[in-house]
């Protein structure tokens, strides 16, 4: 009986230690938190009220219809961003997708490249292939994107999401 109580106490101590380590490792500034919350706090460009850099305008506009299948997607930020944190797939961590384009019909992500302008305030996503005609697409920029190191490397205040529809073929 005494051995059973010792094992229970040992188990409780291990669980407390693991919980503490998880709590310390997942503080509010971690990239993991940004990735987990990114799917829940999506707002339209120009609508975020949280602190941090903002997406102020995007093209195509939200709910736009008849967009060409060769369209490129842009997002304008209110301050200079760190281009290494804005990519279709982060080369340092292939699980991280900051700039996502998804076809709502088949839920597949569209591959492409992201380029920043000279001021690092305009991101342009160019799909590697033509988009499907007569399809709704959802664009998401997650809070993994951060402003430039000189401005504090702060994550976006909100994840941004908007939709557009391509023209019929």
N, C-alpha and C positions, 0 to 999 in steps of 0.2 A: 504494500500500500504506500509506503514511504517513497519507493522508487517511482511509482506512478505520479505522485505529487511533484517530485523533483523534475520529472520529464515535462509535466505541465508548466511548471515555472520556467524551465529552460525554453520551451516553445514560446511562451508569452514574451520573454526577453528578446528572443530572436525576431519575433514579429514586430515588436516595438522598434528595434534597431533598423529593420528593413523599412518600416514606415517612416522613420526619421530620415533615413537616407533618401528615400523617394521624395519626401517633402523638401529636403534641402536641394536635391538635384532638379526639381521641377519648379523653380521659383518663377515669379511672374515675368521676368525678363528673358526667359529662355526661348529659344527658337521652337522648341517642342510645344510650348504653350501656344505660340502663334499659329502653328500648324493645326493644332487641335481645335482652336477656337475659330480659325479661318472659315470653316464651313458654316458657322452659325451666325456670324455678325455681318453678313453681306449687305451693303447699302449701295445705292446708286452714286456714281461720281457726282461730287458737289454736295452730297447730303450728309456727310459724316460730321458729327459734333464732338468726337473724341479728340484728345490731344495727340499730336504727332503729325507727320507729313500727310498730305491729302491728295487724292486724285480729284482734280477740279473739273475736267471735261474729258470726254472720250468720243471716239468715232469708230464705227458708226454709232449714232445716237441710240439711246435705249428705245426699244420697240420700233426701230426703223425697219421698213420692209422694202423689198426690191433691190437689195444690195447686190452688186456684181459678185460672181463666184470667185473672182480674183482679188477681192477686197483685202486690204491690210487694216489691221486694228491698231488704234493709237490710244494712249492714255497720257494726259498732261498732268504733271505734278506741280504743286505749289512751291516746291523747293528742289534743289539739286539732290538727286538720289545716287546711291551707291550702285553702279551698273552690275557689280558682281552678285547682287542680291535680286536682280530682276532678270529672270531667264525662264524659258520654257521648262528646262530641266537644269537644276543646279549641278554643275560639273563636280563639285566637291561632295555632293550628296544626291545621287540620282533619284532618291525618293521625294525630293523637294521640287515642287512645281510652283513657281511664283506667278507666272502669267499663263493661264489656262484658257483654251478655247475648246468647247465641247459641242458636238452635234447633238441636239436634243432628241433626234429621231432614233439614233442607235447608241446614244450615251458614250460614244467613243471620243477620246481626246484627239484633237487635231495637232499634229506635230508642226513645228515651225521654229523660227529664230526670232530673238528679240534684240533690237538695236536701240541704243540711246543716242540722242542728238548731242551736239558739242557742249551744251549746257547741262546735260544729264537731267533735264526736266521733261523730255518727251520720249516715251517708250513706244516703239513701233514693232508690232508682232506681224511677221510675214509667214503665212502658212507655207509648208514645203510643197503642197499640192493644192489644186483648185478645190474650193469648198463644194459641197453638194448643192444642187439647185433646189429651190423651193423648200428649204430647211431652216428651222429656227436654231440659232446658235447662242450659247451662253458664254460670256467672257468673264473670267474671275481673276482678280489680282489679289493675292493673299497678303496678310500682314507679315509674311517673311521678308517682303521688300522693305528696305531701310534707306533712310537718307544718307548723305555722304558722311564719311568719317569726320570731316571737319565740322559738321553740324551735329555730331553726337551719335551717329549710327542708330538713330531712333526708328523703330518699326512704324509702318503706317498706322494711323489711328483706327482705321477700319479696313476690313476686306471689302473690295468693291466688286459688284456683279451687275452686268447689264446684258440685254439680249437684242438680237437683230435677226432678220429673216432675209435669206438670199432670194434672188429673182428665180422664177421658174425657168427651167432649161429651154 
